[in-house]
Amino acid sequence: MCNDIKSPNEPVSINARHGLPSIITTMTIGFGTIRLIALTNEDVCWRPG
Protein backbone atom coordinates (compact mmCIF):
# COMPACT_ATOMS: atom_id res chain seq x y z
CA MET A 1 0.00 0.00 0.00
CA CYS A 2 2.40 2.76 1.14
CA ASN A 3 5.36 1.60 -0.94
CA ASP A 4 6.52 4.88 -2.49
CA ILE A 5 9.77 5.08 -0.48
CA LYS A 6 12.59 4.78 -3.00
CA SER A 7 15.57 4.60 -0.63
CA PRO A 8 16.04 4.04 3.12
CA ASN A 9 17.59 7.51 3.51
CA GLU A 10 14.65 9.33 1.95
CA PRO A 11 12.33 9.41 5.01
CA VAL A 12 15.16 10.74 7.20
CA SER A 13 15.93 13.67 4.89
CA ILE A 14 12.22 14.42 4.49
CA ASN A 15 11.82 14.45 8.29
CA ALA A 16 14.86 16.72 8.65
CA ARG A 17 13.70 19.29 6.09
CA HIS A 18 9.93 19.12 6.52
CA GLY A 19 9.15 18.23 10.12
CA LEU A 20 5.57 19.48 10.26
CA PRO A 21 4.34 18.07 6.91
CA SER A 22 5.94 14.76 7.91
CA ILE A 23 4.03 14.71 11.20
CA ILE A 24 0.78 15.59 9.41
CA THR A 25 1.41 12.87 6.82
CA THR A 26 2.19 10.32 9.53
CA MET A 27 -0.97 11.23 11.44
CA THR A 28 -3.06 11.09 8.25
CA ILE A 29 -1.66 7.68 7.30
CA GLY A 30 -2.14 6.42 10.86
CA PHE A 31 -5.73 7.68 11.01
CA GLY A 32 -6.44 6.20 7.57
CA THR A 33 -5.01 2.85 8.65
CA ILE A 34 -7.14 2.85 11.81
CA ARG A 35 -10.25 3.66 9.78
CA LEU A 36 -9.37 0.99 7.25
CA ILE A 37 -8.98 -1.61 10.01
CA ALA A 38 -12.23 -0.49 11.63
CA LEU A 39 -14.11 -0.72 8.32
CA THR A 40 -12.58 -4.13 7.62
CA ASN A 41 -13.55 -5.41 11.06
CA GLU A 42 -17.07 -4.05 10.62
CA ASP A 43 -17.26 -5.71 7.22
CA VAL A 44 -16.15 -9.03 8.70
CA CYS A 45 -18.59 -8.72 11.60
CA TRP A 46 -21.54 -8.10 9.31
CA ARG A 47 -20.62 -10.80 6.81
CA PRO A 48 -22.82 -13.91 7.25
CA GLY A 49 -21.07 -17.10 8.29
Helices and strands as residue ranges (DSSP letters): H 10-17, H 19-46
